Amino acid sequence: MEQIRVWKEIDIKEIDGHLLICDDLSAHCGACRKMPIPLEASRCPECGTEFNYITTRENHTTPTGQRILSKMLQSGNKSIIEYSDYKHASDKKKAQNLFK
């Protein structure tokens, strides 16, 4: 089966606090930073956050990134998001809040 990226508009608040961030050897909660967390976890064992989204900082074109992406695809019902897209939207939101 092939993978393709799909874009849709989403409020960044929907992702904040529901994100599992994967590295090569483990994952951590985007809300409380608890680690290590198994990729198949549906909730954070520390803060109880429900993981609806999963991402990695690794570039998906590298061997490490491809290995992590493969693990993420097998991890369950979480939507996979591109970390750079999330980071850009999150930083933009933070910058807007500075001027309020």
N, C-alpha and C positions, 0 to 999 in steps of 0.2 A: 504494500500500500504506500502511496506517496503522501507527502505532507505539503500543504500550501498555506501561505499566510492569508488571513482574512481580516480586513479592517472594518471596524464599526465604531460609531461614536458612542462613548461611554463616559459617564461622570467619574472623574478620578476618585471621588469620595467612595464610590462603590468598590474600588479596588483597595484603597487604603484600609489597613486593618484586616484584610482577608487574603493576604499574599504570603505564599511560601516561597522563599528565595533559595535556590539550589546552587551549590558549589560542586566541585569535583567529588568530594568525599562525603559531604553531608548537606543538610538544608537547615535554614533557620527561619523563625517566625518574623514576618515583616513588622509586626506590632510591638513585640517585647524583646526581640532578638534572641530568644531561647534557641539553643542548639545543643546537640544535634537532634534533628527531627527526621524520622523516616519519610521518604517521599510519598508513601501511601497514606500518611496520617491525614485525617479529615479535620482534626482540631489540634490546637497547640496544647501540650500537656501542662504548660506553665500558666498561660493566661486564658485559655479556653477559646481563643479566636478560631472561628470556622474558616478553613482554607477553601476558598472558591477559585482562587487563581494561583498559578505557579509560574515562575520565571527563573532565569539564570543570567548572571552578568557575563558569562562566557559567550564569545562570538560563535554562533551556530555553524560557521563554515570551518572551524578548526576541528581536529579529531576529538579533542576534549569536549568541545561544545556539542558536537554530534552525538557523543556518548551520553552526555547529560540530557540532551533533547530526547534521545531514545528512551531514557529512564523516565523522563517527565511524561512522555506519551503513554507509558504503561502504568502511571501512578494513580489512575482513577478518573473521577468526574471533574477534575479541575480544568478550567480554561487556561491554556498556555498563552502568556502575553510576552511581547518583546520588551526586554528590560529597558532598552534605550528609549522606547516610546513612553513607557511608564515614567522613567526618570525625567524626561523632557517635560511631560505634562505636570508632574509633581513639582518640579523646580519652578515652572511657570506660575503655578498656583501659589507657591510660597512667595515669589516675587510680587505678585499682585497684592497679597496680604500685607506686604511691607508698606505699601503706599496708602493703606486705608486708615 
